[in-house]
Amino acid sequence: MTRGIIMLLMIMSRSKRLNSKGLTLIEVILSFAMMTLLVATMVTGSTFITKHNKAQMRQLRYEQNIRYAVIAIDKRFQQSNRQELYYQSDQQLFTSNVYDNVKDEWRFVYFQFDGAFTDRKNTWLYFHKDSNSLRVNLNGEHNVLASGIDRIEIEEIENNRLVCLRVFCSASDYSASIDIRISPLWRKYDKI
C-alpha cells in the first residue's frame, strides 16, 4: 500500500510538471528568434532612414549654396552703380563702379562668369569652374563666397538691357536665377 501511494505521488508530481506554467526550451528559442527578427528589422529600417536623411541634408546644403550664390550676386549688383553697369556677352563680363567709403571715391569693378580664373584686381565677383565656386578678388585674395556651382549661364532677355543669370548646382539638377537690368547706354569694349 505504501508502495502504491509512492507511485501515485510520483505520477502526480510528474503530471504537475507537465502542466506547469513555466517556459520550455522551444518556447525560449522561438521567442529569442522572434526578438532577433524584430531587432534586425528595426536596425535595417533605421539605417535606411539615416542614409536617406543624410542624402536629403546633403541635397539641401547644395541647394542652399546655390540660393546663397544668387543672393550674393544680387547683393553685389545692387551695391554697384546700376547707371554704369555694362555687359560684354562674348566674355560673360559685367563692368560697373562701386563706391569705396574708405577712400571716398568710385572704384571700377568687374563681374566675370565665364568660369576662368582671374588675377584681375577689382573683380567684385567671378565664377571659378575648376573649384566650382563663386569668388571675390578685390586685392588678390580670391575669397570663396559659395561652392558647389556647376556653371553659370547668362541669357540676354532684352538685347543690351536685361539679362537672366542662372546658377546651376554641381550635385543635382537644381538651379536658381536672377534677372539683372543693365545700363541702356551700353558700350562695346575691346577685350578687357
Disulfide bonds with the S-S distance in Angstrom:
none
